Amino acid sequence: MDTPTANFTHHFLIAMPNMADPHFTRTLTYIAEHNEQGALGIIVNRPIDMTLHTLFERIDLPLDAPGFDAQPVYFGGPVQTDRGFVLHRPLGEWHSTLKVNDEIGLTSSRDVLQAIGAHGEPRDVLVTLGYAGWAAGQLEQELMDNAWLTVPADMAIVFDLPPEERLVAAMQKLGVDFANLSEVAGHA
């Protein structure tokens, strides 16, 4: 008998303290897609030493819309770190967007950056270099190995809180304090 597998699209992954991979230590990862082929997400609490102003200069795009210059660019994960990904709300119509739900998209095409630079839309954005990817069954195995806690995503955590508060806020949704989280989770 096949057991139904949980779908963690539009969920947060909270790295457990025993996370061995340094890419994911103390991270909060937003899962944009999870299906039988695997999972794709972006880390939402690891800003890098680059602002949107610098990124737009490097890719030769004007950034005329106010309020975006100082926003940090994030390390989205260890896959394709030379490529930009924009998590955004509202969804909009872009060339290359993974539709997470009716409100949220993850876009990797240049047109979304052009719209941000020219018009300040979409308003809620988190720009990353790279993403996190899991092969078929890999995320499920990592969850069974207690590498992650999961909680339904709350986009206010991503778009309204500073990066250093996001992990704690997601844990509070679970009623867990990171300081009290043990290295080993128990099984019922």
MOSUL-V684724 format. One record per residue. N is the residue number from 0. RES is the residue in one small letter. PSI is psi in degrees with one decimal (999 if undefined). Layout:
N,RES,PSI
N,RES,PSI
This chain:
0,m,129.1
1,d,131.3
2,t,136.2
3,p,139.6
4,t,143.2
5,a,147.0
6,n,122.5
7,f,20.1
8,t,138.3
9,h,38.9
10,h,159.7
11,f,143.2
12,l,126.8
13,i,118.3
14,a,130.1
15,m,155.6
16,p,-24.9
17,n,11.0
18,m,118.3
19,a,-32.1
20,d,116.0
21,p,-22.3
22,h,-27.1
23,f,3.1
24,t,128.0
25,r,38.9
26,t,156.7
27,l,119.3
28,t,132.1
29,y,125.2
30,i,114.2
31,a,-24.6
32,e,134.6
33,h,119.8
34,n,-168.2
35,e,-17.7
36,q,-14.3
37,g,-156.7
38,a,154.3
39,l,133.7
40,g,176.4
41,i,141.7
42,i,130.3
43,v,7.9
44,n,26.2
45,r,79.0
46,p,147.1
47,i,176.4
48,d,59.3
49,m,138.1
50,t,167.8
51,l,-35.5
52,h,-49.0
53,t,-43.9
54,l,-46.9
55,f,-37.9
56,e,-44.5
57,r,-34.2
58,i,12.4
59,d,48.7
60,l,139.8
61,p,143.0
62,l,83.7
63,d,-22.6
64,a,133.5
65,p,151.8
66,g,-3.4
67,f,-23.6
68,d,-50.8
69,a,-3.8
70,q,136.5
71,p,155.8
72,v,148.4
73,y,152.6
74,f,109.4
75,g,-17.3
76,g,171.7
77,p,0.0
78,v,132.7
79,q,55.2
80,t,-7.3
81,d,-0.1
82,r,140.9
83,g,145.7
84,f,137.7
85,v,114.2
86,l,127.0
87,h,157.7
88,r,129.5
89,p,173.7
90,l,-54.6
91,g,-176.3
92,e,103.4
93,w,164.1
94,h,-43.3
95,s,82.1
96,t,133.0
97,l,114.1
98,k,115.8
99,v,-48.6
100,n,-167.7
101,d,-13.9
102,e,-32.5
103,i,136.8
104,g,158.2
105,l,112.0
106,t,138.0
107,s,8.1
108,s,154.4
109,r,-25.5
110,d,-31.7
111,v,-37.2
112,l,-38.6
113,q,-40.7
114,a,-40.2
115,i,-47.8
116,g,-39.7
117,a,-41.2
118,h,-7.1
119,g,24.2
120,e,140.1
121,p,147.6
122,r,-45.6
123,d,109.2
124,v,149.8
125,l,116.5
126,v,129.1
127,t,158.4
128,l,120.2
129,g,169.1
130,y,172.1
131,a,133.1
132,g,146.9
133,w,136.5
134,a,169.7
135,a,126.6
136,g,-12.7
137,q,-45.7
138,l,-42.6
139,e,-41.3
140,q,-42.6
141,e,-36.0
142,l,-40.5
143,m,-29.4
144,d,8.8
145,n,34.5
146,a,-23.7
147,w,152.0
148,l,151.4
149,t,148.9
150,v,142.3
151,p,139.8
152,a,144.0
153,d,109.2
154,m,-18.2
155,a,-32.5
156,i,-42.0
157,v,-47.2
158,f,-19.3
159,d,-16.2
160,l,148.9
161,p,153.1
162,p,-35.7
163,e,-11.9
164,e,-8.0
165,r,-43.4
166,l,-47.3
167,v,-42.4
168,a,-41.0
169,a,-39.8
170,m,-37.0
171,q,-30.5
172,k,-28.7
173,l,-8.5
174,g,27.5
175,v,139.5
176,d,123.9
177,f,-36.9
178,a,-27.9
179,n,-1.2
180,l,125.4
181,s,160.4
182,e,-23.4
183,v,123.2
184,a,148.0
185,g,159.0
186,h,139.3
187,a,999
